[in-house]
Amino acid sequence: MRKNRQLWLMLTPYLVGLVVLVFGPALVTLAMAFTEYDLIGSPQWIGLANFAELAGSVPFLAALENSLVFAAVAVPLRVAAALGLALLLHRRAPGAGTARTVATLPTAVPEIAYGLLWLWLFNPLYGPVNQLLRLGGENGRTAWGTAVPAWLTGPDDARAAIIVMSLFTIGEMLVVLLAARRALPREVFELAALEGAAGWSVARRVTLPMLAPVIALLVLRDTILSFQFSFVPALVVTDGGPPPYSTTYLSLYIYRNAFEYLRYGHAAAATLVVLALTAVAVYAQWLVIRRYRALAAPRRPLR
């Protein structure tokens, strides 16, 4: 009895924080989604009107499309980049520690500072990115004869810029994959070497299958967070443009409706849509993982 009381006392701060910071705001958001509320007057119940407005809103549909494209492109690239670096840098070799530090450093930079840094890097006139692309080219074009990307003014180039920015903040995934790779038993790789396997064959047949559960969890985590990654870059670097709404993502759409237009009910409805999309994406990935585990599970011999 005394032990149970101690456990509950230890859990109390966590439970209080969970209720105050998670469940409480979630319930308020759920209730607010069915109201019209501008923070000045009293909330007015309007039922499903906010959701009906979202279905016909051009800015919301553009933000929804941009967010889905970002998640579909950025998440696989981020996981692949972190996995590649982990496989390259997991060994204790000269310079490997410095390389790991450099790879994880962008994740520790504050988001606003990180966005301002890329705003300078992508500057079309004196930005280092386009300056490097112009090397070897003529008349301000690239070495292969194409025009340099208009990172801040071209719709497709601006979307690509947001994805490029996200590829450098993979420090957390890199640390997890480095730890997971080092935790793999050495005996398995020694046995593979005795069998004559090496290089890509070992990575494909041994390393990746053993890391698959960790990779799956990172994909799930990154999918959930992908709807938030694009907020600061879109706000600081591209300001949601170029028009019309080329880099307006769901997070930026919700922010502007809530804090710039004071449409809290509308923003709450959009938040519930994001939550539903996240749940669907996670459930779909869970089905894929479950199918993979079923196929990878060893079959029992028939008796």
SVG drawing of the C-alpha trace seen along z (x, -y; Angstrom):
<svg xmlns="http://www.w3.org/2000/svg" viewBox="-25 -42 67 76">
<polyline fill="none" stroke="black" stroke-width="0.4" points="0.0,0.0 2.8,-2.4 4.6,-1.5 1.5,-2.3 1.1,-5.6 4.7,-6.5 4.2,-5.6 1.1,-7.8 3.0,-10.7 5.7,-10.3 3.2,-10.2 1.1,-13.2 3.2,-16.0 3.2,-14.2 -0.6,-13.5 -1.3,-17.1 0.8,-18.4 -0.9,-16.0 -4.3,-17.2 -3.5,-20.9 -1.3,-21.0 -2.8,-18.2 -6.3,-17.0 -7.6,-20.4 -6.6,-22.3 -7.7,-19.4 -11.2,-19.6 -11.3,-23.4 -10.3,-23.1 -12.9,-20.5 -15.6,-22.6 -14.4,-25.8 -14.4,-24.2 -18.2,-24.3 -18.4,-28.0 -17.7,-31.4 -15.3,-33.1 -13.1,-36.2 -11.8,-36.5 -13.8,-39.7 -17.4,-38.6 -18.9,-35.4 -18.6,-32.2 -21.6,-31.6 -22.6,-28.0 -22.7,-27.5 -22.5,-23.7 -20.6,-22.4 -20.4,-25.7 -16.6,-26.0 -16.0,-22.6 -18.3,-23.5 -16.4,-26.7 -13.1,-24.8 -14.3,-22.5 -14.9,-25.4 -11.9,-27.6 -9.3,-28.0 -6.5,-29.0 -7.3,-26.0 -7.3,-23.6 -4.0,-25.0 -2.6,-24.6 -3.8,-21.1 -2.3,-20.2 1.0,-21.8 1.2,-20.0 0.4,-16.6 3.1,-17.1 5.6,-18.2 4.9,-15.2 5.1,-12.8 8.4,-14.2 10.3,-15.5 9.7,-12.6 11.2,-9.9 14.1,-12.2 14.8,-13.2 14.7,-9.5 16.9,-8.4 19.4,-11.2 19.6,-10.4 19.9,-6.7 22.7,-7.2 24.7,-9.4 24.2,-6.9 25.6,-4.1 28.5,-6.2 29.4,-7.7 28.7,-4.9 32.3,-3.7 34.9,-5.2 37.3,-6.7 39.3,-9.9 37.0,-12.8 33.8,-10.8 33.1,-12.6 33.5,-16.0 31.2,-14.9 28.5,-13.8 28.7,-17.1 28.4,-19.0 25.4,-16.9 23.5,-17.4 24.3,-21.1 21.6,-22.6 19.0,-20.8 20.2,-22.8 19.9,-26.2 16.7,-28.1 14.1,-27.9 13.9,-31.7 17.7,-32.0 17.7,-29.0 15.0,-30.5 16.8,-33.9 20.0,-32.1 18.3,-30.3 16.7,-33.6 20.2,-34.9 21.4,-31.6 18.5,-31.7 18.8,-35.4 18.5,-35.6 21.2,-38.3 23.9,-37.6 22.9,-34.3 25.7,-31.7 23.4,-28.9 22.7,-30.6 26.3,-31.9 27.5,-28.3 25.0,-27.2 26.2,-29.9 29.8,-28.7 30.8,-27.5 27.7,-29.0 27.3,-31.9 24.9,-34.9 23.9,-34.2 22.8,-30.6 24.0,-27.3 26.8,-25.2 24.2,-22.9 22.5,-25.9 19.3,-26.2 18.2,-29.3 19.1,-29.4 16.1,-28.6 14.0,-31.4 13.9,-30.2 11.8,-33.1 9.7,-34.0 8.9,-30.9 6.1,-28.7 7.7,-25.3 11.2,-26.6 9.8,-28.0 8.3,-24.7 11.6,-23.0 13.4,-25.5 11.2,-24.5 12.0,-20.9 15.7,-21.6 15.7,-23.4 14.1,-20.5 16.8,-18.1 19.4,-19.6 17.4,-19.4 17.7,-15.6 20.0,-15.6 17.5,-13.7 16.9,-11.0 20.6,-10.7 21.4,-10.2 18.7,-7.5 19.9,-5.7 23.5,-5.9 22.6,-4.4 20.5,-1.7 23.3,-0.8 25.9,-0.5 23.5,1.7 23.3,4.3 25.2,7.5 28.7,7.7 28.4,11.5 25.8,11.1 28.2,9.0 31.1,11.3 29.0,14.2 28.0,12.3 31.7,11.6 32.5,15.3 29.8,16.0 31.4,13.6 28.9,10.8 30.1,7.2 29.1,3.6 25.6,3.1 24.7,6.8 25.2,6.6 23.3,3.4 20.4,4.7 20.1,8.2 21.4,7.6 21.5,4.0 18.3,2.6 16.1,5.5 17.5,5.2 17.0,1.5 13.5,1.7 11.6,1.3 13.5,-1.9 13.2,-3.3 9.4,-2.6 9.1,-4.5 11.1,-7.4 8.8,-7.6 5.8,-7.6 7.2,-10.4 8.4,-12.5 5.0,-12.1 3.3,-13.4 5.7,-16.4 5.8,-17.2 2.7,-19.4 4.7,-21.5 8.1,-21.5 7.1,-23.9 5.6,-26.6 8.7,-28.7 10.3,-28.4 7.1,-29.4 6.6,-32.3 10.1,-33.7 11.5,-32.8 8.6,-32.8 5.8,-34.4 3.4,-31.8 4.0,-32.9 4.7,-33.5 1.0,-34.2 -1.3,-32.5 -0.5,-30.4 2.4,-28.5 4.0,-27.8 1.0,-28.3 0.9,-25.1 -1.8,-24.0 0.2,-25.2 0.6,-28.7 -3.0,-28.7 -4.1,-27.9 -1.8,-30.5 -3.0,-33.3 -6.6,-32.6 -6.3,-32.4 -3.8,-35.2 -4.0,-37.6 -7.7,-37.3 -9.0,-36.3 -11.1,-33.5 -10.5,-31.0 -13.4,-28.8 -12.3,-28.5 -8.7,-27.8 -9.9,-25.2 -11.8,-23.4 -8.7,-23.4 -6.7,-22.0 -9.1,-19.1 -8.7,-18.4 -4.9,-18.2 -5.4,-15.8 -7.6,-13.6 -5.1,-13.6 -2.3,-12.7 -4.3,-9.9 -5.1,-8.5 -1.4,-8.7 -0.3,-7.0 -2.9,-4.3 -1.9,-3.6 1.7,-3.3 0.8,-1.0 -1.0,1.3 2.1,1.3 4.3,2.1 2.0,4.9 2.0,6.4 5.8,6.2 6.1,7.9 3.7,10.7 5.8,11.3 9.1,11.1 8.1,13.4 9.7,16.8 7.3,19.6 7.0,22.6 7.8,25.9 4.9,28.2 4.7,31.3"/>
</svg>
